[in-house]
Amino acid sequence: MIELTMPRLSMSMTEGELTEWLAPDGSEVAEGQAIYTIQSEKAVQEIPSPAGGILRHFAEVGQIYEVGVKLGEIH
């Protein structure tokens, strides 16, 4: 199991908004596949999957999360 957390995209970033899940909950994803997008201070960025497996969503789109908060898992 691999935890998906809100990444720190810049040294000053303390929180970001989960703007979209690009893969459905329960779907199989491949390593490197873009699985969600976040908006930081000025940009929206796609975040790739660190591994292949089954994606589980824990966080809701449209919410702001602190860096390091668990957003989901890959099993």
URTANOR-V158118 format. One record per backbone hydrogen bond with DSSP energy under -1.0 kcal/mol. NH is the residue of the N-H (numbers start at 1). CO is the residue of the C=O. E is the energy in kcal/mol with one decimal. If there is no record, write none. Layout:
<<NH | CO | E> <NH | CO | E>>
//
This chain:
<<2 | 74 | -2.4> <4 | 72 | -3.0> <6 | 69 | -2.1> <16 | 65 | -2.5> <17 | 39 | -2.4> <18 | 63 | -2.2> <19 | 37 | -2.1> <20 | 37 | -1.3> <22 | 35 | -2.3> <23 | 35 | -1.1> <26 | 55 | -3.4> <27 | 24 | -2.0> <29 | 53 | -3.2> <32 | 49 | -2.8> <33 | 30 | -2.2> <35 | 47 | -2.7> <36 | 47 | -1.1> <37 | 20 | -2.6> <38 | 45 | -2.3> <39 | 17 | -2.3> <40 | 43 | -2.4> <45 | 38 | -2.9> <47 | 36 | -3.3> <49 | 33 | -2.4> <53 | 29 | -2.2> <55 | 27 | -2.8> <56 | 73 | -2.8> <58 | 71 | -2.8> <59 | 71 | -2.1> <62 | 18 | -3.5> <63 | 60 | -1.3> <65 | 16 | -3.0> <67 | 14 | -2.2> <68 | 6 | -2.5> <69 | 66 | -2.0> <71 | 4 | -3.8> <72 | 4 | -1.6> <73 | 56 | -2.0> <74 | 2 | -2.2> <75 | 54 | -2.5>>
//
